[in-house]
Amino acid sequence: MDADIELSNWDPMTTEQKLSELLQHLNGVKVLSFTEGKVSLEYDPLLILKTDIHDALIRSGFQIKDMQTGPASPVADALHSEE
């Protein structure tokens, strides 16, 4: 599954690093990209639920403005086949 998570408390100096540290410890989550105010990631719903990702972000002090999920994109699938 792919997820785009928009945060309302994005700090350009610290958020990307804090998110990376948090998300790398969540089993089944792979960060695809960061953009101003948003993180795009892929997760395996057999290993982690969307609600688990949401709750981990909230517990870490992030304010979620929007969270959209959907099937993994062909681009994400292609990235896995290149690894």
N, C-alpha and C positions, 0 to 999 in steps of 0.2 A: 504494500500500500504506500502511496505517496501522501505527504501532509505538507501544507503550507500554513505556517503559524505566524500571525502578525501580532507583534507586541506593542503595547502603548507606552511602555517605559524603556524604550531603546536608548541606550547611551553609547554613542559611537566609540568612546574610549574603552569601554569595559564589557559591553554586552556579548560581543562575539566570543571573546575568551571564556566568559562565564558559561555561555551556552555550550561551547565545545566541551568544557570540562564536565558539565552536567550530562550532556547527551552521550558522551563516550562511555559513561558508566551504565547506561540503560541497555540491557541485553536486547538485541534485535533492532537497534536503531542505527542508521547511517546518515550523517549529514551530507546533503548534496550541495547546498550553497547558502550563503548569507547575502542579503541585500539590506539596505537601510530599512529597519523596522520589521524585517521578515526573515525567517529561517525556513528553508525547504529541506525536507528530509524524507527518507524512505524507512519504513519499518515493517517488520514481519509480524502480522497479527497472531501467528501461532506462538510467538515468544513474548509479545508485549501488546497490551491493548491501548487504544487511543486514549482512554480515560487515565491509564497509568502515566502516559506521557504528559497529559494535561495536568494531572495532580503533581507530578514531579516539578513541572515548571512553576506552578503556583506556590508549592512549598519552598522553592528557591527564591521567591520574591518577584517573579516575573508576572506582569499583568497581561493576560491574553485578550487582545482586541478581537481576533477572529481566528478560527482554526478550520481549515477546509481539508477534507481527505477524499481520496479516490483511488482507483486501481493504479498500480505502478505504470508509469509512462514508458513508451518504447525507448526513450533516451536513457532512463534509469536502468532498464533491462540491458541495454547495450553496454553501459558502463560496467555492469557485472560480468558480462561475457569477455570484456577486455582484461579483467584482473587476473 
